[in-house]
Amino acid sequence: MSISFKDKVAIVTGAGGGLGRCHALELAQRGARVVVNDLGGAMDGTGGNSAAAEAVVEEIRAAGGEAIANGGSVSDEQGAKSMVAAAMDKWGRVDILINNAGILRDKSFAKMTIEDFRTVLDVHLIGSAMVTLAVWPIMREQGFGRIVMTTSPSGLYGNFGQTNYGAAKLGLVGFMNTLKIEGAKYNIHTNAIAPVAMTRMTEGLIPEEAGKNLGPELITPGVLYLCTDDAPNGVILQAAGGNFSVACVVENQGVNLGQDPSVEDVAAQWDKIADLTGAKPRNMLQLG
């Protein structure tokens, strides 16, 4: 079975290099028409130009594909809207959105400023929300949409020096969890990728020797599956070096301490309360 994205229109943010570039190239190779978005700034979000996005567009066109460049910032409302408007003006629809753009301002929490914290959230979380909000009514009207959030093991499990990044990345999981419910009846599926790859963002974080087996192109097959007609809805797909797995939040049975629990009761029953034997995901749709 060969998977094709012929006649689909995709927007990939942060696609001037690394993961986003790989996603954009493979989508185009499989027939999608692609908006290649990239601010072209430094890793801390400063500066910017459209050269990186335009270079990827030239790669796509040289291989016979269709693409246009966009240099808007996802963290700016007009920038977020501009990439969606460009897709609509050129091709009249948007089928796929891959929220990939990101920056880093790593510091231990004791040394971090609130500006460092807010700026990272603005790009990863608010930026993803603004671009998604711009495509949402289009996908609802079409009765089709595939949205991929880029989360991270730093958000799922934590990583020293990345309180801002981790908070933003786990926030995207919460964002996904509600979009999967609200979009289901419109055939809009929202999922998340949690990648580990050697890119400009991870230089210095991943040892060089280990990075040789963690190419960004090894993440793209999982991302593209989340963009297919048969994609799941509301899944966190982990990907690293060709290995793929699913992460999820689980809940145990718990202990009923009655209507008058004390802190002593919680302390006495803590081992049972914290026992994850038989824990499983909860479907919020079943809560009534």
For each residue, the residues with C-beta under 8 A, 3 or more apart:
1:
2:
3: 30 224 225 228
4: 30 31
5: 8 10 27 30 31 32 96 224 227
6: 30 31 32
7: 31
8: 5 27 31 32 33 95 96 227
9: 32 33 34 35 87 91 93 94 95 96
10: 5 24 27 32 33 34 35 94 95 96 97 98 227
11: 34 35 37 83 84 87 94 96 97 98 131 135
12: 15 20 23 24 27 34 35 36 37 98 100
13: 20 37 38 74 83 97 98 99 100 101 127 128 131
14: 18 19 20 37 38 39 74 100 101 102
15: 12 20 21 23 24 34 36 37 38 53 56 98 100
16: 20 21 36 38 40 51 52 53 55 56
17: 20 21 38 52 56 199 200
18: 14 21 22 197 199 200 201 216
19: 14 22 23 100 150 195 197 199 216 219 220 223
20: 12 13 14 15 16 17 23 24 38 98 100 101
21: 15 16 17 18 24 25 56 216
22: 18 19 25 26 216 217 219 220
23: 12 15 19 20 26 27 98 100 220 223 224
24: 10 12 15 20 21 27 28 34 36 56 60 67
25: 21 22 28 29 56 59 60 63
26: 22 23 29 30 217 220 221 224
27: 5 8 10 12 23 24 30 32 34 96 224 227
28: 24 25 31 32 33 34 60 63 65 66 67
29: 25 26 63 65
30: 3 4 5 6 26 27 224
31: 4 5 6 7 8 28 65
32: 5 6 8 9 10 27 28 65 95 96
33: 8 9 10 28 65 66 67 90 91
34: 9 10 11 12 15 24 27 28 60 65 66 67 68
35: 9 10 11 12 67 68 69 70 83 86 87
36: 12 15 16 24 53 56 57 60 67 68 69 70
37: 11 12 13 14 15 53 69 70 71 72 74 83 101
38: 13 14 15 16 17 20 50 52 53 56 69 70 71 101
39: 14 45 48 71 72 73 74 79 101
40: 16 47 48 49 50 51 52 53 71
41: 44 45 46 47 48 103
42: 45 46 47
43: 103 104 200 201
44: 41 103 104 105
45: 39 41 42 75 103 105 119 123
46: 41 42
47: 40 41 42
48: 39 40 41 71 73
49: 40 52 71
50: 38 40 53 54 69 70 71
51: 16 40 54 55
52: 16 17 38 40 49 55 56
53: 15 16 36 37 38 40 50 56 57 69 70 71
54: 50 51 57 58 69
55: 16 51 52 58 59
56: 15 16 17 21 24 25 36 38 52 53 59 60 67 69
57: 36 53 54 60 61 67 68 69
58: 54 55 61 62
59: 25 55 56 62 63
60: 24 25 28 34 36 56 57 63 65 66 67
61: 57 58 64 65 66 67
62: 58 59
63: 25 28 29 59 60
64: 61
65: 28 29 31 32 33 34 60 61
66: 28 33 34 60 61
67: 24 28 33 34 35 36 56 57 60 61
68: 34 35 36 57 86 87 90
69: 35 36 37 38 50 53 54 56 57
70: 35 36 37 38 50 53 82 83 86
71: 37 38 39 40 48 49 50 53
72: 37 39 76 78 79 80 82 83
73: 39 48 76 79 80 127
74: 13 14 37 39 79 80 99 101 123 127 128 130 131
75: 45 79 80 119 122 123 126 127 130
76: 72 73 79 80
77: 80 81 130
78: 72 81 82
79: 39 72 73 74 75 76 82 83
80: 72 73 74 75 76 77 83 84 127 130 131 133 134
81: 77 78 84 85 130 134
82: 70 72 78 79 85 86
83: 11 13 35 37 70 72 79 80 86 87 131 134
84: 11 80 81 87 88 94 131 134 135 138
85: 81 82 88 89
86: 35 68 70 82 83 89 90
87: 9 11 35 68 83 84 90 91 93 94
88: 84 85 91 92 93 94 138
89: 85 86
90: 33 68 86 87
91: 9 33 87 88
92: 88
93: 9 87 88 138 142
94: 9 10 11 84 87 88 97 135 138 139 145
95: 8 9 10 32 139 142 144 145 146
96: 5 8 9 10 11 27 32 145 146 147 148 227
97: 10 11 13 94 131 132 135 145 146 147 148
98: 10 11 12 13 15 20 23 147 148 150 223 227
99: 13 74 127 128 131 132 147 148 149 150 172
100: 12 13 14 15 19 20 23 148 150
101: 13 14 20 37 38 39 74 123 124 127 128
102: 14 123 124 150 201
103: 41 43 44 45 119 120 123 124
104: 43 44 120 162 165 201
105: 44 45 112 116 119 120 164 165
106: 161 162 165
107: 111 112 116 161
108: 111 112 160 161
109: 112 163
110:
111: 107 108
112: 105 107 108 109 116 117 163 164
113: 116 117
114: 117 118
115: 118 119
116: 105 107 112 113 119 120 164
117: 112 113 114 120 121 163 164 167
118: 114 115 121 122
119: 45 75 103 105 115 116 122 123 164
120: 103 104 105 116 117 123 124 164 165 168
121: 117 118 124 125 126 164 167 168 171
122: 75 118 119 125 126 127
123: 45 74 75 101 102 103 119 120 126 127 168
124: 101 102 103 120 121 127 128 150 165 168 169 171 172
125: 121 122 128 129 168 171 172 175
126: 75 121 122 123 129 130
127: 13 73 74 75 80 99 101 122 123 124 130 131
128: 13 74 99 101 124 125 131 132 149 150 172 175
129: 125 126 132 133 175
130: 74 75 77 80 81 126 127 133 134
131: 11 13 74 80 83 84 97 99 127 128 134 135
132: 97 99 128 129 135 136 147 175 179
133: 80 129 130 136
134: 80 81 83 84 130 131
135: 11 84 94 97 131 132 138 139 145 147
136: 132 133 139 140 145 183 188
137: 140 141
138: 84 88 93 94 135 141 142 145
139: 94 95 135 136 142 144 145 147 183 186 188
140: 136 137 143 145 183 186 188
141: 137 138
142: 93 95 138 139 145
143: 140 186 187
144: 95 139 186 187 188
145: 94 95 96 97 135 136 138 139 140 142 183 186 187 188 189
146: 95 96 97 188 189 226 227 228 231
147: 96 97 98 99 132 135 139 179 183 188 189 190 191
148: 96 97 98 99 100 190 191 192 193 223 226 227
149: 99 128 172 173 175 176 190 191 192 193
150: 19 98 99 100 102 124 128 169 172 192 193 195
151: 155 156 169 170 172 173 176 192 193 194 236
152: 155 156 165 166 169 194 195
153: 156 157 159 194 196 238
154: 157 158 159 162 165 166 169
155: 151 152 165 166 167 168 169 170 171 172 173 194
156: 151 152 153 169 170 173 194 236 247
157: 153 154
158: 154 162 166
159: 153 154 162 165 166
160: 108
161: 106 107 108
162: 104 106 154 158 159 165 166
163: 109 112 117 166 167
164: 105 112 116 117 119 120 121 167 168
165: 104 105 106 120 124 152 154 155 159 162 168 169
166: 152 154 155 158 159 162 163 169 170
167: 117 121 155 163 164 170 171
168: 120 121 123 124 125 155 164 165 171 172
169: 124 150 151 152 154 155 156 165 166 172 173
170: 151 155 156 166 167 173 174
171: 121 124 125 155 167 168 174 175
172: 99 124 125 128 149 150 151 155 168 169 175 176 192
173: 149 151 155 156 169 170 176 177 192 236
174: 170 171 177 178
175: 125 128 129 132 149 171 172 178 179
176: 149 151 172 173 179 180 190 191 192 234 236
177: 173 174 180 181 234 284
178: 174 175 181 182
179: 132 147 175 176 182 183 188 190
180: 176 177 183 184 189 190 191 233 234
181: 177 178 184 234 284 285
182: 178 179
183: 136 139 140 145 147 179 180 186 187 188 189 190 233
184: 180 181 187 188 189 233
185:
186: 139 140 143 144 145 183
187: 143 144 145 183 184
188: 136 139 140 144 145 146 147 179 183 184
189: 145 146 147 180 183 184 226 231 232 233 234
190: 147 148 149 176 179 180 183 233 234
191: 147 148 149 176 180 226 231 232 233 234 235 236 237
192: 148 149 150 151 172 173 176 235 236 237
193: 148 149 150 151 219 222 223 226 236 237 239
194: 151 152 153 155 156 236 237 238 239 247
195: 19 150 152 216 219 238 239 240
196: 153 202 206 214 238 239 240 241
197: 18 19 202 214 215 216 218 219 239 240
198: 202 203 206 211 212 214 215 216
199: 17 18 19 202 203 216
200: 17 18 43 203
201: 18 43 102 104 205
202: 196 197 198 199 205 206 211
203: 198 199 200 206
204:
205: 201 202
206: 196 198 202 203 210 211 214
207: 210 211
208: 211 212
209: 212
210: 206 207 213 214
211: 198 202 206 207 208 214
212: 198 208 209
213: 210 241
214: 196 197 198 206 210 211 218 240 241
215: 197 198 218 241
216: 18 19 21 22 195 197 198 199 219 220
217: 22 26 220
218: 197 214 215 221 239 240 241 242
219: 19 22 193 195 197 216 222 223 239 240
220: 19 22 23 26 216 217 223 224
221: 26 218 224 225
222: 193 219 225 226 237 239 244
223: 19 23 98 148 193 219 220 226 227 239
224: 3 5 23 26 27 30 220 221 227 228
225: 3 221 222 228 231 237
226: 146 148 189 191 193 222 223 231 232 235 237
227: 5 8 10 27 96 98 146 148 223 224 231
228: 3 146 224 225 231
229:
230:
231: 146 189 191 225 226 227 228
232: 189 191 226 235
233: 180 183 184 189 190 191
234: 176 177 180 181 189 190 191
235: 191 192 226 232 246 248
236: 151 156 173 176 191 192 193 194 246 247 248
237: 191 192 193 194 222 225 226 244 245 246
238: 153 194 195 196 244 245 246 247
239: 193 194 195 196 197 218 219 222 223 243 244
240: 195 196 197 214 218 219 243
241: 196 213 214 215 218
242: 218
243: 239 240
244: 222 237 238 239
245: 237 238
246: 235 236 237 238
247: 156 194 236 238
248: 235 236 281
249: 281 282
250: 276 279 280 281
251: 254 279 280 281 282
252: 275 276 277 278 279
253: 278
254: 251 273
255: 269 272 273
256:
257: 261 265 266 269
258: 261
259:
260:
261: 257 258 265 266
262: 265 266
263: 266 267
264: 267 268
265: 257 261 262 268 269
266: 257 261 262 263 269 270 273
267: 263 264 270
268: 264 265
269: 255 257 265 266 272 273
270: 266 267 273 274
271: 274 275
272: 255 269 275
273: 254 255 266 269 270
274: 270 271
275: 252 271 272
276: 250 252 279
277: 252
278: 252 253
279: 250 251 252 276
280: 250 251
281: 248 249 250 251
282: 249 251 286 287
283: 286 287
284: 177 181 287
285: 181
286: 282 283
287: 282 283 284
288:
